[in-house]
Amino acid sequence: MAATHLIYSTTVPNGLKVAKAISNLQSAATDLARETAVMNAITGGGVTPANLETGNPDGLANFAVAVGQGNAFYTAVNNLSVGLNAPSTGFMAVNAANIANLDLGA
């Protein structure tokens, strides 16, 4: 079934808010996917989340997570990214038609 692009105005307050929300959703999904990739590079795919902490040079330069909180930080960011971006079950995939219909390209 083809998507039906919805036309609405961004010159009125609530139309603008919808357009911004759609843009923010897309940005959040992209940003979290990028940051998860960086975390995976630093931690060996999540094997050593302590590498995100201030006690590690890569962690200090990139995330500066408090010592002892690397695992919790990695898990939280990764879970959000997966929740948004999983290919068939993530929020963005499940709602792809709605997002496409509401995306004004702004």
PyMOL commands that set and color helices and strands:
alter all, ss='L'
color gray80, all
select helices_A, chain A and resi 13-43+49-52+57-62+70-85+91-94+96-102
alter helices_A, ss='H'
color red, helices_A
deselect
rebuild
show_as cartoon
